[in-house]
Amino acid sequence: MRTMMATRETALFVFLHCLLQYAVCRNVHLPAGPLYRVAGFPLSLPCAVSGYEGPRVQDFEWFLYRDDSGGRQMGVVSTRDKGFPYAPFQARVRNGEVRVDRDFGDSVRLMIQRLRVEDQGKYECYTPSTDSTYQGNYSASVTVKVIPDTLQISYSRSLTGQPVPEGADLTLTCSAGIQSEQLTHMAIMFGKRGSEDGSESGAGGEVSTIREIISIDNMLGVVPGRSYKKRYDDGEITLEKRNGESGQGVYVMKIRAVQPDDTGSYFCEASQWIRDPDRSWQKIAQRMLQIGTLTVQQLAESLSVTTSPRGDVTLQVGSPLILTCEVLGLPSEVNSGLLVQWMKRGSVSSDEVGTGGVEVEVARMSTDGVVSWGDDLSRASSGSMEKATQTKYSLKLFSARPSDSGVYRCVVSVYAGRSDPGPSTPVTLTQRSEGVTVNLKTKDVVVSAVAQLPRGPLLKRGSTITLICNATVMTTGRTQVQVQWLRWPIPEPVIKRQQSPAADVTPEPPVEEKPRLVAALMYDGVVKIYANSSEVSIDRVSAVSYRLRVHTATMEDQGMYACHAEAWGQDPHGGWYNTGAKAESNAVTVYLYARAADLLLIPLVIGVSSALFVGIVIIATVTCCFMKRLARQRAQK
């Protein structure tokens, strides 16, 4: 009894001594067991020591107590003694199958590359003492159970290596299953192996890379690879699990609209996971299965866009213009969306058809078949854009105008594999056709314009300003004239002269000032009045004369006026078009003089003011003298 009490007191003393010295006692750590690992796969056992004295680099020795050894220990491997392993482990230690990997000076791992059934048992990690006194524990042990390998993986169809067109869909299927008495989870991963430049092999010094595409992890969650997250979020990459035969799961990965970067060697990887007693998940088995190689044929290698007719097209004004665009080289097995645009550069206003100017959009058809027109919205009622076949699109202008001349191109944007792309979906490829030069034969049109101010009394503030524009057109066929009136400020020298004539004709308006549009009479008779300080009217008084009137004019209405005339012709279908012929008249200077009432206003104001001032002075003087005299009389009394 006394011996037992002494032992307890000694243990308590050692414990308190260690506690008081802040864990100076040596302590060896191993994960809690039992640990279940799969035969044929690696085993990694971490072991660490703390609370020791001596050097930072500690030595470790590993022992195994097999289940059938009757408690006898067997040396596995040591960090300080190469002759430490027992016979069953000597060859495995020499070839590196069994080794100790050092994480830190006081932390190592026992690594067994291929675990065997006979490796099952209790493993002990022992640390030789470097302490001044023997205290604490110098070893720890954990039980390892070796379970059979039941992880199976297979595929139903492999990639043949034949080129797949860009935009096609890819479906890969992988089957996997586990039959284990232990509660384990399985994870599945689809990946791609390829070189940095997108080719399959790493020949020529290229670095082969492995990319994880998508996986179902050990917690049964779907996780996309880092490089494929956006495509997964857009719904272009999916992974689903189906029930297969013999309890196996069938995993189906689908990639919508493959891209050139998808070229490479594909594989499926299945892994078995178990939860250790410390509640951490450990991968205990893994198998990889090569599915095959995918080669993506780029769309740029086959796509072309042509237009008809080709070359130059010459038409009479008013004739229909029909252009056809055909898209060639689209893979028939790929359902792609097409955005088709008709673009035009150059017009009749250019010195040469097809040169100068900015390329503008005439019309477009979206991927869902909706047609929209460019800046000239009138073409929506005088033209059409149609889809003749899956790859043919036509542009029709029922009555061509001179402004329709120029170089036309068909621009096709392809969304490979995406028949209904979203607003943020990137275009796979844009291809342009050769240009078609359209020339319009126009009749000779000569336009002249002369502006004048009719003679009359001097114009004063409040008068009505009347200006006449005589515009003539020399041509054949029916025409209409569109007239615009513009105004510039009067130059300073003209204002300072204040000459007596009401009007003065100068050769041309000053170019340094920007004109202001006053009013316009359109070719169809519509009057447009723009910003002006006074009431303005414009009308046609004869076949060639157009009148502008500014009523109750103010000083802001004086200036230099000029008219611009444009000739509009009528095509055989009755539509009107701008012939492009125009003329600018001379400038007429309008100066407003002051009225008589305005001239008398200043003397009148000065006279009234002077009279009031004199009257006030007289009254003040008389009042002051009277008050002084009255005060003097009161003082005498």
DRENZA-284236 format. One record per residue: x, y, z of N, C-alpha, C in turn. Coordinates in steps of 0.02 Angstrom, whole numbers, plus 50000, padded with zeros to 5 digits. Layout:
BEGIN
XYZXYZXYZ...
***
This chain:
BEGIN
500424994050000500005000050000500445006250000500965005950042501425011650043501775012549976501925007049943502255007349876501805010849826501145009149827500675012249780500615019649795500595021649858500545028649876501165032449853501745029149861502365032349840502375033349764502125028449727502115029049654501655034749632501075035349664500615040649647500915047549663501255047849720501555054149738502105056049689502485051049667503025052449619502735054949553502205051649528501895053749465501605060749471501285062249528500995068849539501545074149542502095072249574502655076949578502945078549509503025073349469503295074349401502815078749360502155077549366501665081449329501685088749349501695089949415501715096849438502365100249420502895096449421503555099249403503555101549330503265097249288503225098949216502775105049205502215105149242501745110649233502055117249255502425117149310502725123249335503275125749289503595121249252504125123349207503875124449136503215125949130502915127849066503065122749011502845116649024502875111348974503585110048950504065110348996504755108548978504815101048968504325097148994504335089948986504255087948913504645083048892504605080548823503925077348811503645078748751503005075948733503005074248659502825068148641502815065848572502085065448549501945067948489501255068448465501165064248402500635060348400500405056648342499655057648334499375057148275498655057848268498285052248304497675053848325497275048748360497055043248311496995037248337496805031548296496135028648317495935023248285496305019848231496245023548165496755022748122496755025748056496645020248004496165021347959496025016547906496335019047841496755014747812497075016447750497005010547701497055011947636496925007047584497575003847560497554997347553498144993647528498314995947458498964996747446499204998747380499275006147372499065010147422499105017447418499545020047474499765026247471500245028947519499955029547590500405029047638500255030347708500715035947732500435040947764500825046447790500635047347863501135046347909501025047047981501455052748007501165058348028501565063848056501725062548129502325064448149502545063748218502945069948236502785072848294503135078948316503295078348390503835081648412504035081648481504085088848506503895089948568503925096648598504165096048670504345101648701504565101848770505225098448783505655098248733506295094848740506855099748753507435096948775508045100848781508535098448728509025102548714509525100448666509425103548597509715100548546509715103648479509005103948450508915108648400508275109348368508095103448323508605100148297508495094348254508505088148298507925084948304507845078948345507835072748300508045067148328508025060748293507385057048309507175052848260506555048948268506685041748247506355037248282506385030048265505665027348265505525023348212504855020548204504865013048215504365010648254504285003548267503575001448245503514995148227502864992248209502724986148252502134985748282501894979948319501334976748278501494971748239500994968548197500484964948240499884964048209499354960748246499524953548264499924950448220500074943348230500774942348261501074947748288501764947048314501784945448388501214945248419501204943748490501514949248532501474955548510501744961148549502464962548536502794958748490503504960048476503564966048429504054970248445504144976248403504614974748345504524978648291504934977748231505164984648209505824985548203506094991948181505924993348109505654999248095505455001048026505975005547995506095011348024506575016047995506785020948050507385023748042507655028348091508005034048056508015039948088508365045648058509105045748075509325041448122510025041748143510405035248130510055029948115510385023448107510135020148043510585019647992510395016447929510285009047937510585005847987510494998647998509914997148045509495002148059508955001248106508394996648079508204996948014507624993047991507734985448000507184982048019507194974748022507154971947952507274965547946507314962347880506714963747835506084963447859505514964647814505514971647783505884976347815505854983147790506514985547758507034981447761507684983747737507674985547663507404980947622507384982247549506934988247534506384988847569505904994247555506205000947576506625000947627506945007147647507485009047597507855004047572508395005447524508115008547459507555005847433507295008547370506835014647380506775017047441506405023147454505655022147462505405015947460504695014847469504485016547540504935015347587504815017247657505365022247676505165027947702505655033147719505355037847771505785042247796505575047447842505695054247808505155058247801505215064947773505175069947831505675074347834505695079147888505335085547867504825087547905504485093847894504855099547927505045098547991505445103348029505965099448069506355103048108506865099648148506555094948199505955096548224505635092448275504985089348251504915088748184504305085948155504475082148092504235075748087504385071548030503745067848009503805064247954503265059947930503545053147910503205047947930503355041347906502965040347841503325039047786503015038247721503105031147697502545027847682502555021247649502185022047583502545021447527502265022847462501705018147444501805011747453501285006747437501165002447499500595003847530500425000447593500224993147578500484988647620500334981447613499874979247670499554973447658499114970847709499504969347773500124966847767500514965047826500784971247862500674977247833500884983347868500374985547921499844981747928499344983547978499624982148048499454986548094499684985648163499734992348199500114992148255500194998248294500895001048281500915007448260501545010748246501735015248305502385014648323502635018548379503175023348353503115029648372503615034748356504015036148419504665034848418505095035648477505615041048462505755045248513506265050448506506805049348559507415047848539507965047148588508055053448628508235052748691508265058448737508875062848723508755069348725509295074348724509225078948785508815076648834508665080748893509175079448948509245084348992509705083549049509415078749101508765078649105508425073849151507885070249112507745064249133507255060149099506565061849128506155065449086505485067249109505045068149048504385066649056503915066949001503845060248967503555060248907503515054048868503955054748806504245049248788504735049148733504475045448672503865043048675503585039448618502825040148620502525038848561501795038648553501635033448501501035030748503500855025448456500155026648429500025023748370499375024248338499255017748299498635015548298498455009348263498245011048191498525007348143498355008048072498025001748048497415002448019497044996847991497094997247915497304991847883497364991547810496744988147782496354991947741495744989247711495874987947637495494983447607495614981747537495424987447490495744987247432495614992347380495004990247340494454994147345493844992647308493644998347261494085003247252493925008947208493965006847135493415007647100493375005847029493185011946988493465012446927493335018046883493355015546811492905018146769492885016146698492525021646659492555021246592492195025946549491825021946496491305025046469490895021646419491115023046348491385029046335491595030846268492195035446272492715034046234493325038046236493335042846177493765047846182493855052546127494275049146073494055050046011494395046545955494995050345929495065056645947495615060645921495445064345858494845063145829494645066745770494495074045787494675078645742494555085745757493815087145768493675091345817492995093445833492935100845816492415102845780492365109945761492255114445821492525120345817492435125345869491695126945877491465126845939490755128145952490345121845964490635115945950490265109745961490225108246036489755104046054489675101946124490075095646138490355095146198490755089446218490435086246279490335079646277490055075846334490535070246351490755069946414491195064646438490855061146497490895054546497490575050546549491085046146584491045046046650491495042146691491095038546745491225032046755490875028046806491365026346861491145026846924491585025246980491165022847039491485018647081491125016147139491605013247191491355012447253491745009747309491305004647346491594999047364491254994047406491684992947468491524996647521491934996447581491494995847642491744992147693491384991547756491434997947797491925001847783492005008147819491595013647785491425018647824491055024347797491545029047762491545028747696491995033047657491585036847605491875042247582491565046347530492005046047467491685047147410492055047147348492005053947314492555056247286492575062447247492755060647176492505064747129492645063647058492875070147028493355069946982493615075946951493775074646878493555079246835493735079146764494275084446753494795082546718495345087246706495605086646635496065091246619496365091446552497105092446560497475088746520498195089346519498405091946450498785097346451499015100246387499595104646400499915107146346500495111546352500265118646359500735123046374500565130046386500265133446325500465131246264500205134346204499575131046179499275126546218498645123446200498715116846165499325114746146499405108246114499415102746166499365096546144499305091046192499955089346226500475088646189501105086146216501545091946237502035090146275502505095246297503165094846261503155092746199503765092146160504035099046143504675099146125504985105446106505105110046164505175107246224505315111446281504705114546312504095113046287503485115946315503315112446381503015116146427502845113646493502145110846491502075104546511501415101346513501055103446577500435105346571500045107646628499425103346637499195102846699498575099346715498085104446742497505104746712496985109346733496385105546758496145107246816495535104346842494945108046811494505104346778493925107446745493345108146794493125102546822492565102646869492585096246909492315096546970492355090747014491765090647062491635084747089491195083847147491635081747204491695086047255492175084747308491905079747358492305078347410492125073247459491515075147501491315081547498490715083847533490125084347485490205081247426489675080747374489495087547346489945092347347489825098847316490165099347249489835102747201490125103747135490585109847137491205108847116491705114147119492035114847051491965120647018492315121646954493045123246965493445121746914494155123646916494225131146911494785133746933494895140946934494845143946864495115140446815495115143046746494445142346712493985138546743493345137146710492755139946750492885144046801492345146446843491835150646805492075155246762491605159546726491165155346680491455150546645491045146346601490555142146641490745140146700490285136446743489715141046766489885147246786489375151946807488895153646750489145153646688488725155046630488325148946607488405143246642488035137346624488315133446566488945134846546489235131446488489605125146508489725124046573490045117846597489615115146654489425108846648489005105746700489275098846716489115096546777489305089746799488725087046841488485081246822487935078146858488085070846872487775068246925487865061346945487215057546932487295051546900486725047246887486855040346919486335036846931486405030046960486565025146905487095021246916487305016246867487195009146893487475004346859487414997346877487894995546933487704990346972488124987547026488314992847078487874997547088487985002647139488485008047120488725007847058489195013047037488825019347017489175024947025488895031347003489155033046934488725035946893488905038046825488945045746827489525048446810489645055546812489705058146741489295063146724489255065746656489465073146657490005074646622490225081646614490065083946544489765089946539489595092846474489915099646468490245100746412490545107246395490185109846334489855115546341489505118546285489975123146247489965122546181490345126946137491095126646153491425121246132492135120546146492535126046111493085127846141493515133146116494195130146098494605133946060495275131346043495685129646105495575133346161495955131846222495755125146252495205122246230494985115746257495365109846227495805111246180496215105946151496675103046204496705096346208497135093146257496915086046271497265082846319497125075946339496685076046401496115072646399495635072846454495675066546496495545067446561495565061746607495025062546660494875056846692494395056746747494765053946808494685057146865495025055046926494525053946981494545047847011494105046247068494535045347130494305047847186494685047247249494215045347306494495041447353494125039047411494365042847473493885045247513494045049447571493735046347634494075047247690493835044947754493945050247807493525050147857493585055047911493935051847970494525054447987494915051848043494605053748110494835050448164494565052148231494655059448250495155062848222495245070048238494785074448196494315071148158493795074448118494075077848056494665076148036494945078647973494835073547918494725075947857494625071547799495285070047766495385063647751496015061347721495865057447657496265058847605496205055047543496595048547552496255042747545496575036347558496665032147494496335034147439496425030447376496255035147319496565033947261496465038247203496635034447140496215035347088496355032247023496195037246968496625037246917496535041746860496445037646797495985039746755495825036046693495865040846634496285039246586496345043346525495745042046480495405047446461494815046746417494995047546344495475051746329495675052746259495895059946247496065061246184496315067846164495805071446121495715077846136495245082046098495645087246059495485087745995495785092945952495215097245925495245103745940494725108445918494955111945855494545111245802494685114545738494415121645740494855126545733494655133445739494215135645681493715139745698493235142145648493575146545597494095150145617494435154745571494755151145512494875144645519495185140845465494695139145409494045139645423493555137545372493055142945354492955147945396492425152845385492625157945332492145159545288492235164845238491565167945224491585174345204490975178145188491045181045118490535179845076490545182345008489915186344995489955190944947489375194944927489265194244852488655195244831488485195444761487955200844750487995204344692488515203744641489195206144666489715204344629490385206244649490635211944606491155215344631491455220744592491055227144595490925230044536490575236444530489855235344506489405239244533488705239144513488505246244497488215247244437487995253844415487245253544404486875258344436486155258444432485905265444416485305265744388484965272044380484635273944446484595280344459484245282744519483525280344517483285277444572482615274844576482575267344563483115264344537483125257144525483215253444591482975247244597483085243444659483805241144665484065241144726484735238644740484665232344783484925226744758484875220344793485585217544802485785216444864486435213544880486315207244922486715202044909486645195644944487295194044980487235191645041487815189645082487755182245098488285178445087488275171245101488855169545148488695165645200489185163545249489375156245234490015155045221490265148445203490735145845257490755139245263491225136145308490965135145378490325136045391490055134745458489925127245465490155124145519490035117045529489285115645535489045110745498488325109245499488095106445566488545103245603488345100145666488355105145725488565111245712488595116345765488055121445753487645122545803487105127445799487365134145826487555138545779487865144945797487395150745783487465156045823487095162145811487505166845768487155170245721487495174845674487205181845681487645186645687487465193645684487725196345618487265198345572487445200445505487335207845498487835211445474487795218645465487985220545393487635225445366487835228345302488135235245317488765236245297489115242445310489255245945243489285252645245489405256545184489915262045200490375263045153490855268445158490835272545094490835279245102490825283645043490115285045020490015290544983489365292444956489465297044897488915299544872488955303944813489295310544830489315312244894489625318544914490385318144913490665311944908491395311144906491655312744837492295314444833492595315744768492625309444726492705303844759492725297444724492335292444765491925288444732491505283644767491935278844807491765277944871492125273044912492705275944949492865282344938493425285244974493165290545022493525291545075493345296645123492745294545166492645298445219492075297145261492195291345309491695290045350491725284745400491255279145378491455273045390491025267345374490435267345422489845267245393489235267545433488825261145423488405259745471487975253845467487335255545429487175251545380486555252445343485995248645377486095242245391485595238145424485935232145456485595229145504485855223145537485275218445554485455212045558484985206945582485315203345640484995203645699485265200545759485195192945756485465189745807485445182345808484735179645814484275183845841483585181545847483145184045789483455186645735483085188445675482785195345675482945199545724482675206345726483105210945683482775214745637483115219145591483085226245619483645229745618483665236745637484085240545586483905246845577484225251045526484685256045559485165258545520485655263245546485365270145557485755275345540485545282145552484965284145507484925281345447484385283045400483785278745414483365280945460482785276945480482255276645426482285281145376481795280945322481855274545280482435271345284482525265145246482095259445274481855260145335481435254845363480795253845323480565259245290479955258745249480115258245175480735259345156480915259045085481465253945071481535249145117482025243945107481875238045153482245232645145482155226645186482805222845190482875219045245483425214345254483125207745274483275202545235482945196045245483455190545250483235185045283483635179045288483345173945239483695172945183483445168445130483515161145151484105159345175484235152545200484615153145265484855147545292485225147645354485875151545348486135152145287486785155445277486755161045227486165162945201486105168245151485665173945178485915180045169485565185945192485565191145135484995194545126484945199345071484765206145098485025211345064484865218245078484525221145016483925223945025483545226744968483365233944983483565238444936483345245344937482895246244877482245247444890481745247444836481875252844785482125258544806482255264144760482905267344780483445266044741484105268444759484155276044749484505279144794484615286344791485355287744779485535293844759486245295444751486635294444816486315295644873486675294744936486815287444952486505282944913486625275744924487255273244890487585277444851488205275344819488755274544871489215270044857489765268744902489985261544899490415259544944490675252744947490325249045003489975243644986489595239645035489985233445054489955231745117490265225645143489785222145190489805215545189489415211545235489875209345292489685210845353490085209145412489685204145453489985198245465489645192845500490035191345565489665191745621489945189845686489635183245708490065178345722489835171545737489905170245812489355167745841489365165245910489355157645905489945154645901489985147445888489665143445945489185139245927488865134945975488355138446019488215144846006487755148646048487235151846003486665148645995486145151345952485775157145984485795157646050485455163046085485935166446134486455169846108486955172946153486655178646193486925179646252486715185146295487085191546278486895197046310487235203446295487975203446310488195199446359488895199346378489285193546346488945189646303489275183946271489785186446220490415184446224490915186846176490815183746107490985187546056490945185045987491525180245975491375174645944491905169745929492355172245873492045174745820492435176945761492025181845721492345187045695492025191945650492395191845583492015191045529492295190545462491965195645417492355198845374492105203845327492175201445256491705203345214491725201545144492125206645104492255205045041492545209944996492035215344982492265221344962491815226844950491465226544883490845228844882490455229544820490345236944809490605239644753490555246744739489905248044701489485252344729488835253944699488875261144673488755262044608488745268544576488035270044553487805276244564487145278444543487225283644488486905282244431486915287144377486415292644392486675298744398486235304444414486235309244355485665312644347485615317644294485955324044317486165328144268486505334344285486015339244317486215341844374485795346544411486225352644428485985358644410486335364844425485865369244467486105371344524485715375444570486055382144580485655387544580485915394244594485455397544644485735402044686485345405444736485595412644744485125417344747485285424444756484825427144811485125430344862484745433344916484715440844906484135444044923484075451244916483595453944969483695460444984483265464045030482875469244989482215468444983481825473044942481915480244967481885485044918481965492044937481345494344976481455499045021480915501545062481175506345113480755508445159480985513045211481515509845256481865514345291482385511845336482085507045388482455501745402482235496745451482405499245521481905499345563482005501545632481795495945679481975496845742481775492045792481005491645795480735485445789480025484345786479755483445716480175484845664479955483845595479945476445577479665474945518479665468045492480205467645439480685463045450481225461945402480975456945350481035458745286480825454245232481425452945187481585446545177482135444445134481875439545082482155440045022481945435744966482545431644943482415425044932482925420444905482665417944838483015419644784482835417144717483265411044702482955405044702483315398744690483055395544626483515394044581483325390944517483695384344509483375379644477483645372944465483605371544391484175369544362484195367844290484325360344285483825356444264483885349244256483275346744219483245340244210482665337144179482285333344233481635332744224481235329244273480985333844328480575331144370480265335044423480745335844481480785342044507481225343444564480875348044613481125348244672480915352944724481535355844756481455361944782482015365344813481895365744888482415364244926482395364944999482835370845018482535375845052482875382145066482985382945142483575385145160483745386645230484015393745234483795397445285484045404145298484505403945358485095407145351485585407345404485785414545419486025415945479486205422645499486885422645534487305427745516487945428845549487925435645585488325436645636488375443345666488685448345617488505454745624488785459945581489495461445603489975461645556490665463445575490685470445605491165471745649491215478145684491275484145638491675483845583491725489845540491055491845510490615487145495489975488845466489535492345516489565490145580489155493245631489385500445645490035501545645490305508145661490145513245606490095511045543489955515845489489265518845495488775514645516488075516945523487865520945462487985517945405487825521545344487075521945334486885526745293486165528145284485805522745245486075519345193485675514145159485485508645208484895505845198484645500645243484975494045231485265492945173485565486445158486205487445119486645482745127487285482845091487465475645072487605474445009487765467744984488515466944985488755461845019489475460345021489595453744984490215452544962490345446544921490165440044955490345439145018490225432845052490225433945127489885429645164489865430445237490545428845268490685431645326491335430245358491365423045381491915419845365491975412745381492185411545453492425416845486492665415845554492095414945603491485416945585490905416345629490485410345608490225406745658489795401045644489085403445632488775401645575488095404045561487585400845607487035404345614486475401845654485885400645609485595394645612485035392745570484405396245597484075399945551483475403745571482845399845555482765397745492482155394345471482315390345408481875385645392481965381545332481285379645304481255379345237480665376845202480885370445167480635364745190480855358345165480575357045095480855351945062480645350344994479915348244991479655345545046478955343345047478485348545074478715354845081478295360245104478255361245178478605357245217478585357845290479045363645311478775368045354479155373745379479455372045446480085373545456480425372545519480715379145543480495381345602480745387445632481205385645689481805388445688482305386945739482325392745789482755392245839482775397245893482895404145865482465408945884482535415845862482195420245914482435426645921482155431045971481475433845951481325434145887480695436945862480305431645824479675433345808479255428745770479505428645697479555422545670479835421645603479345417645561479305419245497478895415345449479285414645384479165409045349479495407745286478975404645239478965406945177478485404245128478775404845058478415401945012478605402044941478115406744905478395412144876477975417244845477905416244770478365412344740478315410844668478685404344656478745402444593479065396144576479785395944597480115401844599480825401944614480985406444674480495409744703480615414644756480365411944823480795412744874480635410544942480755416444989480255417845031480265423845072480345422045146480785425945179480885425445251480665432045282480235431745333480015437845367480145437045443480455442345470480575442745542480135448345569479625446645607479135451445630479355454545696479205461245702479375465045763480105463845782480535465645736481245464145744481555467845803482025464645834482415467545888483135468245865483535471345908484235472345889484605465745880484365460345911484685453845903484565450945834484065453545797483905450745731484325453845676484695459145689485115461845637485715457345627485965457445566486535453145550486595452145475486985447145456487095445545385486725439045371486265439445324485825433845307486035430945240485975424245234486105420745171485645414645167485495412545106485065406645098485465401045064485315394945085485605388845055485045385045020485165383144959484655379544920484915372644900484505367444909484675360544890484135357944843484355354244793483875351544744483705344344762483055342844763482805336044775482445333644712482615327444693482305324544633481805319044651481395317244603480885312044613481055306044570481065300044603481225293944566480595291344531480675286244489480095283544453479545280844498479715279144560479215276444606478855281844646479025288144634478705293644669479065295944732479605292644749479975294644809480455300344794480585304344845481025310144838481715308444867482225311144835482915310044857483325316344847483835316944886484295322644883484785321444826484775325944776485215325044719485945326644736486045330044791486715332044810486925338744781486515341544736486665348044708486405353544755486825358544769486635363844814487015370244798486755375744824487065382244811486975386544872487435391244880487415396044935487395403044907486925406944930486835413744903487345418544931487305424844904487685430244933487415431945001487795435945039487575438045106487265445045103486715445945138486355452345141486405454845213486645461145220486725463945287486105467845306485825466345362485235469745389485435473545452485325480345449485495484545507484875488245529484735488245593484145491445621484335498245651483965503645628484085510345654483615511745712483795516745752483375518645809482765522445785482205521845819481585525345803481625532545830481175537045803481165544045826481015544445900480555540245921480385540245993480995538446035481405533746007482005531946044482495537746048482535541845991482995547445990482795552946038482115554246048481875559446094481875557246166481965551046178481905548446246482445551246292483055551546267483615553746309483545561246326483425565946277483325573046297482745573946344482205570146332481635570746376481805568846448482155563546455482345561246522482805566346555483285569146515483755574046543483385580346563482915582646520482545588846535482115588146597481745582746602481325581746661481745581346724482305578046720482735577446778483005584146800483205588346750483475595046766482945599446797482325599246769481775603446796481625601546869481595595146881481465592846950482015595246998482635595046975483195596947018483165604447034483025608646982482995615946992482415617747038481835614347028481255615747070481385614147143481715608647154481875606647223482345611647255482845614147217483325618947244482975625447262482515627947219482165634247231481725633647294481355628247298480915627347355481325626947420481885623447417482295622847477482575629647498482775633747448483065640347463482545644947495481935645247464481405649547491481205647347561481155641047570480955638547636481485640247689482105639747671482645641147719482645648647739482555653247688482555660447703481955662347745481385659547731480775661147769480855658947841481135653247852481215650747920481715654947960482245657447927482725661847962482405668447981481995671447936481665677847950481165677148007480805671648007480305670448059480655669648127481225666548128481585665648191481855672248217482065676748171482335683248190481785687548222481155687548191480605691448218480405689148287480405682748300480245680148366480765682248418481385682748395481915684648442481845691948464481615696748419481535703748436480965704748485480435700648479479885701248525480085698748594
***
